[in-house]
Amino acid sequence: MTAGTSARGHVKKLAFDELKPFVAPVLLQAKDAIAGEPLLKSIIAVATKEANASRSPRKRAVTATSDIDKEGDCWFQALTYEEQAPPSWTSAAVPTDVANGLIVVAVRQTWIALYASDGAMRDRLVKKLDNTRRVSRDRIATFVGPEAKAVWLNGVHTPTAVKADTKAMTGVTLEYAIDPIGDQTYYYSAARTTPDIPALKKNNRPALVGAAPGNARIWVRRSDDWTDFKVLAEVIFDHVEKGKAAPDPFSSLAQSVADAAGVLPAYALTILPQDLLSEDDIGPQERERSRRWAYEANYEIEPLDELSIAVTPTLFGMTLGRVKLTVKLDDQQINIQGEWEGALGGTEHLRDECMEILCDVEKIKIYYESGHTVAQGRLYIGGFSDQPFGWDFQSFDTYELDREKPDVPAGSSLAAQIAQPGDKSLFAYVCQKMFLDAAGNPEGWLASDDGSMELADFIHIDPVKKVVTLVHVKASKSKKPDRQAAPADFEIVVSQAVKNLRHLDRRRLAEELKRGRAKKIGAAVWHNGMKQPDRDGFVKLAEALHEPVSKVLIVLQPRLTKREVDYARGPNAAKMRSLAIKQIDTLMLAAQISAAACGARFVGIADVG
């Protein structure tokens, strides 16, 4: 059958003004010298052949093709096809489901953006395009930014009943919801974030961009029309070629490795069903096929040289034979080739299906005794690694690091002494230095609740920005410039901070503030730096707050210095000093996770020295 010829009739002319494709390409690059229009034509020829390829009981035929469109140095062409197949719930020839698919190819020089309305067709085309390769993970990572709204995590740990193999998360800024300890055995397979790509903005709002670095895929939005589609395609080409990667928001997760050094023999494999690996809608036949090999089949494996394995698959109790899987790591990409060996069982159809699944680097995961895992075409290393906490180092010049609160003369009260002339305690620092406007003056409402069953040492409300902050203060037991870190100095104050997270809820906060009106500390209230006679104004403000309210939890402990942190994290640090910093980091990271679970940002303030 020649390109452009339908199996069921005349192929129509496809008009570009009829199209508004969803902008979700897989990004490829030509391996050979071919570029521009010849490259476009070669890819369209493969796409046409696949769109016309029928395999019982599924029938396909191209229904329309477009002319070639050129915009600047970009070339575009599209085709539509029809696919007919019986529903998955019947073995009869009728009834028949009919689906219409769209394929669009955009080319600029040797760069290719391949769009397909059906994810299975897109993946099939990528495998058939022998003269192309996926764009590197690093290039796709330039489309990943902050404020992750959705993240798909894929585990590299051994399958276990007490830990999920995969996790899908949605939220506001999910980089803060990642557990830097418990999630270290996951890598992110895809994420929706807001990268800084001004040309992708719409209505002056940052674009929410999805990216799957291992699959060389991104997705943005549905184009308004063909002109808008072409503009977006050019922006994507510009960024994949020249874009700069932002700091990795998921650096605490498992990372891929470039070589197989240190890999020990394989001991297990699993197959993940397609609907757990893709954000696309999966057709019923593909879903059933994928789940069959993921859940109904068993795989006995035998380690071979390096990454390679031999697999004996069994489906529904029927052994299909022995497959030798040659697994190679080339240019950070995993390639798998399979070959049946010895006596064969089952039907040829099942063996073909099994081989296709086992050689699909997007579906197979292979586990090695060294902690390495082959997953989604990459080699990852998991396991525990220490993660640094991001400290906020501040200057405490003129303040006494070892004095938490001022002295209280007989007949006076703590509320009357905080931040008065001569007070150089850390309480005075909170009042005078922590919540300042652009001119350096105190702003917002601040109240102390120091004492038994306290909410926090200080509560701050910014009514303009709608931010509620709890501050827990602990004095350093040493003020020597060369003082070393002491984990015990953090344990109590961090524990108090976590226990009082519940008070970041505006309703609980207002209730507790009202209960504490009669306490002596109830007179410790400031508005824009001016002392107030009581809590009344503060309580009214807390009661009047409405969602959404931003929440912040702060632990201030100047025992830790930047000097000590830099030394302890360096290559020549004494073991005990390095261990002390790691213990404090772990403690703070655990508190950060607890705060994030309550929708709060966690800040640790230490001494810049």
C-alpha positions in Angstrom: 0.0 0.0 0.0 1.5 3.4 -1.0 1.7 6.4 1.4 -1.5 8.4 1.4 -3.7 5.6 0.2 -6.6 4.5 2.4 -7.6 0.9 2.8 -11.3 1.9 2.7 -11.5 4.7 0.1 -10.3 8.1 -1.0 -7.9 10.1 1.2 -9.2 13.7 1.7 -7.2 16.9 1.8 -6.8 18.1 5.4 -7.1 21.8 5.9 -4.9 23.4 8.6 -7.6 25.8 9.7 -9.6 22.8 10.9 -6.9 21.9 13.4 -6.2 23.0 17.0 -4.0 20.2 18.3 -3.1 19.7 22.0 0.5 20.8 22.3 2.0 17.6 23.8 4.9 16.5 21.6 7.6 14.0 22.1 10.8 15.7 21.1 13.3 13.9 18.9 16.5 14.7 17.0 17.7 13.2 13.7 20.7 10.8 14.0 21.8 11.4 10.4 22.6 14.5 8.3 19.0 14.7 7.0 17.2 17.9 8.1 14.4 20.2 7.2 11.8 19.2 4.6 13.4 15.8 3.7 13.4 14.9 7.3 9.8 15.9 7.6 8.8 13.7 4.6 10.7 10.7 5.9 8.8 10.9 9.2 5.4 11.4 7.5 6.1 8.4 5.4 6.6 6.2 8.5 3.5 7.8 10.1 1.4 7.1 7.0 2.5 3.5 6.9 1.7 3.0 10.6 -1.7 4.8 10.3 -2.5 2.4 7.5 -1.3 -0.8 9.3 -4.1 -3.1 10.3 -3.7 -6.1 12.6 -6.7 -8.3 13.3 -9.1 -7.4 14.8 -7.9 -3.8 14.6 -8.2 -1.9 11.3 -6.6 1.4 10.5 -6.7 3.7 7.4 -5.5 7.2 6.7 -8.5 9.5 6.0 -6.9 12.8 5.2 -3.5 14.4 4.7 -2.4 18.0 4.7 0.0 19.9 2.4 3.4 20.9 3.8 3.3 24.2 5.7 6.4 26.3 6.2 6.8 29.0 8.8 10.3 30.6 9.1 12.7 27.6 9.3 10.0 25.2 10.6 8.2 22.6 8.4 4.8 21.1 9.3 2.6 18.4 8.0 -0.4 16.5 9.4 -2.6 13.5 8.7 -5.7 11.9 10.2 -6.6 8.2 10.4 -9.5 6.0 11.4 -9.2 3.0 13.7 -11.8 0.3 14.0 -11.9 -2.4 16.6 -14.5 -4.4 18.5 -14.9 -3.4 22.2 -12.9 -5.2 24.7 -16.0 -6.8 26.2 -16.8 -8.9 23.1 -15.1 -11.4 20.8 -17.6 -10.8 18.0 -16.8 -8.8 14.9 -19.6 -6.4 15.7 -20.3 -4.0 17.2 -17.3 -1.9 16.3 -15.8 1.1 18.0 -14.5 3.8 15.7 -11.8 6.3 16.8 -10.3 9.1 14.8 -6.7 10.0 15.3 -4.4 13.0 14.4 -0.7 13.0 13.8 1.3 16.2 13.3 5.0 16.4 12.6 7.0 19.7 13.1 10.6 19.9 12.0 13.2 22.6 12.5 16.6 21.7 11.1 17.3 18.3 12.8 14.9 18.9 15.7 11.5 17.1 15.5 8.3 17.5 17.5 5.9 14.6 17.0 2.3 15.1 18.1 -0.3 12.3 18.2 -3.7 12.4 19.7 -3.3 8.7 20.7 -0.5 7.9 23.1 -0.1 4.3 21.9 0.3 5.5 18.3 2.9 8.1 19.3 4.9 5.5 21.2 4.7 3.1 18.2 6.0 5.8 15.8 8.9 6.7 18.1 10.0 3.0 18.0 9.7 2.9 14.2 11.7 6.0 13.6 15.2 4.4 13.3 16.9 7.6 12.1 15.9 9.6 15.2 16.6 9.5 19.0 14.8 11.1 21.9 16.0 14.4 23.1 18.2 14.0 26.2 16.7 14.1 29.6 18.8 17.2 30.4 17.2 19.1 27.6 13.7 18.2 28.7 14.6 19.1 32.3 14.8 22.8 31.1 11.0 22.7 30.9 10.8 21.8 34.7 10.5 24.7 37.1 9.2 25.5 40.6 5.6 25.4 42.0 5.0 21.8 41.0 1.2 21.1 40.8 1.5 17.4 39.9 4.3 14.9 40.2 4.5 11.3 39.2 7.0 9.3 41.3 8.4 5.9 40.2 10.1 3.7 42.8 13.5 2.1 42.3 13.3 0.1 45.5 12.4 -3.6 45.7 8.7 -4.2 45.5 7.3 -4.4 49.1 3.9 -4.5 50.7 4.8 -1.5 52.9 5.9 1.0 50.2 4.1 2.0 47.0 5.8 1.2 43.7 4.5 4.4 42.2 2.9 7.6 43.6 1.0 10.4 41.9 0.7 13.6 43.8 -1.2 16.8 43.3 -0.9 20.1 45.2 0.3 23.7 45.2 4.1 23.5 45.5 4.9 19.8 45.7 8.6 20.2 45.8 8.0 21.0 49.5 5.8 18.0 49.9 8.6 15.6 48.9 9.9 13.6 51.8 13.7 14.0 51.4 14.2 10.8 53.5 11.3 8.5 52.7 11.1 9.4 49.0 14.8 8.9 48.2 14.0 5.6 46.5 11.7 7.3 44.0 12.6 9.3 40.9 10.2 11.6 39.2 9.0 10.4 35.9 6.9 13.4 35.1 5.8 16.7 36.7 3.7 19.7 36.0 5.5 22.9 37.0 5.6 26.6 36.1 9.0 27.1 34.4 10.2 30.6 33.5 9.4 30.5 29.8 7.9 34.0 29.1 6.9 33.1 25.5 4.6 30.3 26.7 2.6 32.7 28.9 -1.1 33.2 28.0 -3.1 36.2 29.2 0.1 37.2 31.1 -0.1 34.2 33.3 2.8 31.7 33.7 2.3 28.5 31.7 1.7 25.3 33.6 4.0 22.9 31.7 4.1 19.1 32.0 7.4 17.4 31.3 8.5 13.7 31.3 12.3 13.9 30.9 12.8 10.2 30.5 10.2 10.0 27.7 11.4 13.3 26.0 7.9 14.6 26.3 6.3 17.9 27.3 2.7 19.1 27.3 1.4 22.6 27.5 -2.2 23.3 26.5 -4.6 23.0 23.6 -3.7 25.4 20.8 -6.3 28.1 19.9 -5.9 27.5 16.2 -3.3 26.4 13.7 -1.4 29.7 13.9 -1.2 29.5 17.7 0.0 25.9 17.3 2.9 26.9 15.1 3.9 29.7 17.4 4.0 27.3 20.4 6.0 24.8 18.3 8.6 27.5 17.6 8.8 28.5 21.2 9.4 24.8 22.2 12.1 24.4 19.6 13.8 27.6 20.8 13.7 26.4 24.4 14.8 22.8 23.9 17.8 24.1 21.9 18.9 27.1 24.1 16.9 26.9 27.3 18.7 27.0 30.7 17.7 24.5 33.4 16.4 25.9 36.6 17.7 24.4 40.0 16.3 20.9 40.2 13.3 21.0 42.6 13.5 17.2 43.1 17.1 16.8 43.8 16.4 14.7 46.9 14.9 11.9 44.8 16.8 9.0 43.2 19.0 10.0 40.3 20.0 8.3 37.1 23.6 7.2 36.5 25.7 7.3 33.4 27.4 3.9 33.6 26.9 0.5 35.0 30.0 0.5 37.3 29.3 -1.3 40.5 26.2 -3.0 39.4 25.6 -6.4 41.0 23.5 -9.3 39.6 19.8 -8.8 38.9 17.3 -10.5 41.1 13.8 -9.4 40.1 11.8 -7.7 37.4 8.3 -6.1 37.3 6.1 -4.8 34.5 4.2 -1.6 35.1 0.8 -1.3 33.3 0.7 1.5 30.8 -2.0 3.5 32.6 0.3 4.0 35.5 3.1 5.3 33.3 1.3 7.8 31.1 -0.8 10.9 31.5 -2.6 9.9 28.2 -6.0 8.3 28.0 -5.2 4.6 27.4 -7.5 2.6 25.0 -9.3 -0.4 26.6 -7.4 -3.0 24.5 -4.0 -1.5 25.4 -5.0 -1.2 29.0 -6.1 -4.9 29.2 -3.0 -6.1 27.4 -0.7 -4.1 29.6 -2.4 -5.1 32.8 -2.3 -8.8 31.7 1.5 -8.8 31.6 1.8 -6.7 34.7 -0.6 -8.7 37.0 -1.4 -12.1 35.5 2.2 -13.1 34.4 5.1 -14.4 36.5 8.7 -14.0 35.6 11.6 -16.1 36.8 14.9 -14.5 36.1 18.6 -15.5 35.9 21.3 -12.9 35.9 23.7 -12.8 33.0 26.6 -10.6 32.2 26.5 -7.0 33.5 22.9 -5.7 33.1 21.5 -8.6 31.0 19.2 -11.3 32.2 17.4 -14.5 31.1 13.7 -14.5 31.8 11.2 -17.4 31.9 7.7 -15.9 31.7 4.6 -17.8 32.7 1.1 -16.6 31.9 -2.0 -18.2 33.4 0.2 -21.1 34.5 1.6 -21.7 31.0 5.3 -21.3 30.5 6.1 -19.6 27.2 9.8 -20.4 27.1 13.1 -18.7 28.0 14.0 -15.2 26.8 17.5 -13.8 26.8 17.3 -10.0 27.3 20.4 -8.2 26.4 20.4 -5.0 28.4 22.8 -2.2 27.4 23.4 1.3 28.7 24.4 3.6 25.9 24.7 7.4 26.2 22.6 7.2 29.5 19.8 5.4 27.6 18.8 1.7 28.2 18.3 -0.5 25.2 16.9 -4.0 25.4 17.0 -6.7 22.8 15.3 -10.0 23.3 15.7 -13.5 21.8 13.7 -16.8 22.6 15.9 -19.7 23.4 15.2 -23.5 23.6 11.7 -25.1 23.7 8.7 -22.7 23.3 5.3 -22.9 24.8 2.0 -21.0 24.3 0.9 -19.4 21.1 3.0 -17.3 18.8 0.7 -14.4 19.4 1.3 -14.5 23.2 5.1 -14.9 22.7 5.2 -11.9 20.4 3.1 -9.9 22.9 5.4 -11.0 25.8 8.6 -10.1 23.9 7.2 -6.7 23.0 6.5 -6.0 26.7 9.8 -7.3 27.9 11.7 -5.2 25.4 9.7 -2.1 26.2 12.0 0.1 28.3 9.0 2.2 29.3 7.2 -0.7 31.0 9.9 -3.0 32.4 11.8 -2.5 35.7 14.8 -4.7 36.6 16.2 -4.7 40.1 19.9 -5.4 40.9 21.5 -6.4 44.2 23.6 -3.3 44.3 20.5 -1.1 44.6 20.5 -0.1 40.9 17.3 -0.3 38.9 16.5 -0.1 35.2 13.3 1.9 34.8 11.8 3.9 31.9 14.9 3.6 29.8 17.4 4.8 32.5 19.6 3.2 35.1 18.9 4.6 38.6 20.6 4.2 42.0 18.4 4.4 45.1 19.1 3.9 48.8 19.6 6.3 51.7 21.7 9.4 51.3 22.0 12.4 53.6 20.1 15.5 52.5 21.1 19.0 53.6 18.5 21.3 55.1 18.3 24.8 53.6 19.2 27.1 56.5 18.3 30.8 56.6 21.5 32.4 58.1 20.9 35.7 59.8 23.2 38.2 61.6 22.7 38.6 65.3 25.2 41.5 65.8 24.4 43.5 68.9 22.1 40.7 70.2 23.1 38.1 72.9 22.9 34.7 71.4 22.7 33.0 74.8 19.9 35.1 76.1 16.5 33.9 75.0 14.4 36.6 76.8 15.1 39.7 78.9 15.5 39.7 82.7 12.3 40.6 84.6 12.8 42.9 87.6 10.7 42.4 90.7 7.2 43.9 90.2 7.4 43.9 86.4 6.4 41.3 83.8 8.0 39.8 80.7 5.5 41.5 78.5 6.7 44.9 79.8 10.4 44.1 79.3 10.5 42.6 75.8 12.2 45.0 73.2 12.6 47.8 75.7 15.8 49.9 75.6 18.7 47.8 76.6 17.0 44.5 75.8 19.5 42.5 73.6 17.7 39.1 73.9 16.5 36.9 71.1 13.0 38.0 71.9 14.0 41.6 71.2 15.5 40.4 67.9 12.2 38.9 66.8 10.4 42.1 67.6 12.9 44.4 66.0 14.4 42.5 63.1 12.3 39.6 61.8 9.2 41.2 60.2 10.2 44.4 58.4 8.8 46.4 55.5 10.9 47.7 52.6 12.1 50.6 54.7 13.3 48.3 57.5 10.5 49.1 59.9 8.5 46.5 61.8 5.1 45.7 60.1 2.1 43.6 60.8 0.8 42.4 64.1 3.1 40.5 66.6 2.2 38.9 69.9 4.1 36.8 72.3 2.6 33.7 74.0 5.7 32.6 76.0 4.9 30.3 78.9 3.3 27.0 79.9 1.2 25.5 77.1 2.3 28.2 74.7 1.1 28.5 71.1 4.6 29.7 70.2 7.1 32.2 71.6 5.7 34.6 69.0 2.7 34.8 66.6 2.9 37.2 63.6 0.1 38.1 61.2 0.6 40.1 58.1 -3.0 41.2 57.2 -2.0 42.5 53.8 -0.2 39.4 52.5 -2.5 37.1 54.6 0.4 35.3 56.2 0.3 33.7 59.7 3.7 32.8 61.2 4.6 30.9 64.4 8.1 31.6 65.8 9.8 29.3 68.3 13.0 30.7 69.9 15.8 28.8 71.6 19.0 30.5 73.0 22.4 29.0 72.2 24.3 27.5 75.1 27.5 29.0 73.7 28.3 32.2 71.9 31.9 31.4 71.0 32.5 32.2 67.3 34.0 28.7 66.8 31.2 26.9 68.6 30.2 23.5 67.2 26.8 22.2 66.4 24.8 20.4 69.2 21.8 18.3 68.0 20.4 18.3 71.6 19.9 22.1 71.4 17.5 21.5 68.5 15.5 18.5 69.7 13.2 20.3 72.2 12.5 23.4 70.3 11.8 21.5 67.0 9.6 19.1 68.9 7.6 22.1 70.4 7.3 23.7 67.0 5.9 20.5 65.4 3.4 19.9 68.3 2.1 23.5 67.8 1.5 23.3 64.1 -2.2 22.9 64.7 -2.3 26.5 65.8 -1.5 27.7 62.3 -5.2 27.1 61.6 -6.7 30.5 61.9 -9.8 29.3 63.8 -7.7 27.4 66.5 -5.4 30.4 66.6 -8.1 32.9 67.4 -9.6 30.6 70.0 -6.3 30.1 71.8 -5.5 33.8 71.7 -8.8 34.6 73.3 -8.2 32.0 76.1 -4.8 33.6 76.9 -6.1 37.2 77.1 -5.9 37.1 80.9 -2.3 35.8 81.0 0.4 38.4 81.8 2.0 37.7 78.5 -1.3 38.7 76.8 0.0 42.3 77.0 3.0 41.5 74.8 1.4 42.8 71.5 2.8 45.1 68.8 1.2 46.6 65.7 3.7 47.9 63.1 6.3 48.0 65.9 4.1 50.0 68.3 3.2 48.4 71.7 -0.5 47.7 72.2 -2.3 47.6 75.6 -3.9 44.2 75.0 -4.6 41.4 72.5 -8.1 42.7 71.5 -7.0 44.0 68.1 -4.8 41.0 67.4 -7.7 38.6 68.2 -10.1 40.5 66.0 -7.6 40.3 63.1 -7.2 36.5 63.6 -11.0 36.0 63.6 -11.4 38.1 60.5 -8.9 36.2 58.4 -10.3 34.2 55.5 -8.8 31.5 53.4 -6.5 31.3 51.6 -4.0 32.1 54.3 -0.3 31.4 53.9 1.3 29.6 56.9 4.9 29.7 58.1 6.6 27.9 60.9 10.0 29.3 62.1 12.6 27.8 64.5 15.2 30.3 65.6 18.3 28.7 67.1 21.6 30.6 66.7 23.8 27.7 68.2 24.4 26.7 64.6 26.7 28.9 62.5 27.3 29.1 58.8 31.0 28.5 59.4 30.3 25.2 61.2 27.8 24.1 58.5 30.3 24.8 55.7 33.1 23.0 57.5 31.0 20.0 58.5 29.7 19.5 55.0 33.2 19.7 53.5 35.4 16.8 52.4 37.8 17.1 55.3 35.4 17.5 58.2 35.9 15.5 61.4 33.5 12.6 61.5 31.7 13.6 64.7 31.2 17.2 63.6 29.9 16.0 60.2 27.6 13.5 61.9 26.2 16.3 64.2 25.2 18.4 61.2 23.6 15.4 59.5 21.6 14.6 62.6 20.3 18.2 62.8 19.5 18.3 59.1 17.5 15.1 59.4 15.6 16.5 62.4 14.8 19.7 60.5 13.8 17.9 57.4 11.4 15.8 59.4 9.9 19.0 60.8 9.7 20.4 57.2 7.7 17.4 56.1 5.3 17.8 59.1 4.9 21.5 58.3 4.3 20.8 54.6 1.6 18.2 55.6 -0.2 21.1 57.3 0.2 23.4 54.3 3.0 25.4 56.0 6.5 26.5 55.0 9.2 25.6 57.5 12.1 28.0 58.1 15.2 27.3 60.3 17.1 30.4 61.3 20.8 30.1 62.3 23.7 32.4 62.8 25.6 33.7 59.8 28.5 34.3 62.1 
